[in-house]
Amino acid sequence: MGRIAGVTAVQTRERLLRAAADAFARHGYDGTRVADIAAAAGVSNGALYAHFGSKAELLVAALRTHGRQLLAELFAAEPDRSITELLLVIGRSLPRRRDPCGNLVVEGLAAARRDADVARPMRDYVGERAAWIADLIRVAQADGDIDAGLSPAALAHFCLLLVIGSGLVTPDLHAVSDQDWSVLLGRIATALAPRQAQTGAPR
């Protein structure tokens, strides 16, 4: 199995990323072989290594691609909502989400604790996610939705902890009602708003 006839290099890369995301989510990083990913994508091991230098690189590339797609779809579906409202939409889905990307993140972080080759690209990946969220928070601060005195980096870290935690504490381990969770997030969002928005009075 080399390059598939009639399939471009870009399409081959996409096949590999889909196959990798599915395999890592199902079998874990350590339980997945490069040969299994190549076979699922319908290419040879050599064709896989022509696109990705290692299994660790493939894991992080799958995370980047899948995460961007999910976020892009959400923003495209709700173009008129504020950043704060969109973050709340994401937050409300966390306790019950069945997002393969969440499994991938957990697998990547677990593997990073054991394997330095995974730790380096995962550190870059988490840093990219944190910077992206921090940029969104700065937009919300400029729009007056979030208190400008709060640290975007700290809020981004808080969001990452929620997202990653939701991949570990699944509904079968601990369930919370949608209403209770939504009320809690609403209270947090109110607390993050500028003081004049909370009290109705100028500072």
C-alpha positions in Angstrom: 0.0 0.0 0.0 1.7 3.2 -1.2 0.0 6.3 -2.3 -3.5 5.6 -3.4 -4.3 6.2 -7.0 -6.3 9.4 -7.6 -5.8 10.6 -4.0 -3.8 13.8 -3.5 -1.1 14.2 -0.8 -3.5 16.5 1.1 -6.2 13.9 1.0 -3.8 11.2 2.1 -2.8 13.4 5.1 -6.5 13.9 6.0 -7.1 10.1 5.8 -4.1 9.6 8.2 -5.3 12.2 10.6 -8.8 10.7 10.8 -7.5 7.2 11.2 -5.0 8.4 13.9 -7.7 10.3 15.8 -10.0 7.2 15.8 -7.2 4.8 16.8 -5.8 6.9 19.6 -9.3 7.6 21.0 -10.2 3.9 20.9 -7.0 2.2 21.9 -4.9 4.8 23.6 -1.5 6.1 22.5 0.5 3.1 23.8 -2.1 0.7 22.4 -1.9 2.1 18.9 0.7 1.0 16.3 1.8 3.1 13.4 1.1 0.2 11.2 -2.5 0.1 12.4 -3.0 3.7 11.5 -1.5 3.3 8.1 -3.6 0.2 7.4 -6.8 2.0 8.5 -5.9 4.9 6.2 -5.2 2.5 3.3 -1.5 3.5 2.9 1.9 2.0 3.6 4.0 2.8 6.7 6.4 4.6 4.3 3.6 6.8 3.1 2.7 7.6 6.7 6.2 8.6 7.5 6.3 10.8 4.4 3.7 13.0 6.1 4.6 12.6 9.8 7.9 12.0 11.4 6.7 10.0 14.4 3.7 8.6 16.2 3.9 11.5 18.6 3.8 14.1 15.8 0.8 12.3 14.4 -1.0 12.4 17.7 -0.5 16.2 18.1 -1.4 16.9 14.4 -4.7 15.0 14.9 -5.4 17.0 18.0 -4.7 20.3 16.2 -6.9 19.4 13.2 -9.8 18.0 15.2 -9.8 20.8 17.7 -9.7 23.6 15.1 -12.6 21.9 13.2 -14.9 21.7 16.2 -14.2 25.3 17.2 -14.6 26.6 13.6 -18.0 24.8 13.3 -19.2 26.4 16.6 -18.2 29.9 15.6 -19.7 29.5 12.1 -23.0 28.3 13.6 -23.3 31.2 16.0 -21.6 34.2 14.3 -23.7 36.8 16.2 -23.0 35.5 19.7 -20.5 37.2 21.9 -17.3 35.4 22.9 -18.6 35.0 26.4 -21.8 33.4 25.2 -19.9 31.0 22.9 -17.6 30.0 25.8 -20.7 29.3 27.9 -22.1 27.1 25.1 -18.9 25.1 25.2 -18.9 25.0 29.0 -22.5 23.8 29.2 -21.7 20.8 27.0 -18.7 19.6 29.0 -20.3 17.4 31.7 -22.1 15.2 29.0 -19.9 15.6 26.0 -18.8 12.6 23.9 -16.1 14.4 22.0 -13.3 12.2 20.6 -11.0 15.2 20.9 -11.4 15.0 24.6 -10.2 11.4 24.6 -7.2 12.4 22.4 -6.2 15.2 24.8 -6.3 12.9 27.8 -4.3 10.2 25.9 -1.8 12.8 24.8 -1.3 14.2 28.3 -1.0 10.7 29.8 1.5 9.7 27.2 3.5 12.9 27.8 4.1 12.0 31.4 5.9 8.8 30.2 7.5 9.8 26.9 9.6 12.9 26.3 9.0 12.6 22.6 5.3 13.1 23.3 5.8 15.7 26.0 7.5 18.3 23.7 4.8 18.5 21.1 2.0 18.3 23.7 3.6 21.2 25.5 3.4 23.2 22.3 -0.1 22.1 21.7 -1.4 23.1 25.1 0.5 26.4 24.8 -1.2 27.0 21.5 -4.7 26.3 22.9 -4.0 28.5 25.9 -2.9 31.4 23.7 -5.9 31.0 21.4 -8.3 31.1 24.4 -6.4 34.1 25.9 -6.8 35.9 22.6 -10.6 35.3 22.7 -10.7 36.6 26.2 -8.9 39.8 25.2 -11.6 40.3 22.5 -14.3 39.8 25.1 -12.5 42.3 27.4 -12.3 44.8 24.6 -16.0 44.4 24.0 -16.7 45.0 27.7 -18.0 41.4 28.4 -15.1 40.4 30.7 -13.4 42.6 33.3 -10.2 44.0 31.7 -8.4 43.7 35.1 -8.5 39.9 34.9 -5.5 38.0 33.5 -6.3 36.4 30.1 -3.6 33.8 30.7 -5.2 32.8 34.1 -8.7 32.6 32.6 -7.4 30.6 29.7 -5.7 28.2 32.2 -9.1 27.9 34.0 -10.8 27.0 30.8 -8.2 24.4 29.9 -8.6 22.8 33.3 -12.4 22.6 32.8 -12.0 21.1 29.3 -9.3 18.6 30.3 -11.1 17.7 33.5 -14.3 16.9 31.6 -12.3 14.3 29.6 -11.3 12.6 32.9 -14.4 12.9 35.0 -17.0 11.5 32.7 -20.8 11.3 33.5 -20.5 7.6 34.4 -18.1 8.6 37.2 -19.9 11.7 38.4 -23.1 13.2 37.0 -24.5 16.7 37.5 -27.8 18.0 36.2 -27.7 20.2 33.1 -29.6 22.9 35.0 -27.4 23.0 38.0 -24.3 23.1 35.8 -25.7 25.9 33.7 -26.6 28.0 36.7 -23.1 27.6 38.1 -21.5 28.7 34.8 -23.9 31.6 34.6 -22.8 32.8 38.1 -19.1 32.5 37.0 -19.7 34.5 33.9 -21.4 37.2 35.9 -18.5 37.3 38.3 -16.1 37.7 35.4 -18.0 40.7 33.9 -16.8 44.3 34.5 -18.1 45.7 37.9 -20.4 48.2 36.3 -22.1 45.3 34.5 -22.5 43.4 37.7 -23.8 46.2 39.8 -25.4 48.5 37.2 -23.4 51.4 38.6 -20.3 53.1 37.2 -16.9 52.4 38.8 
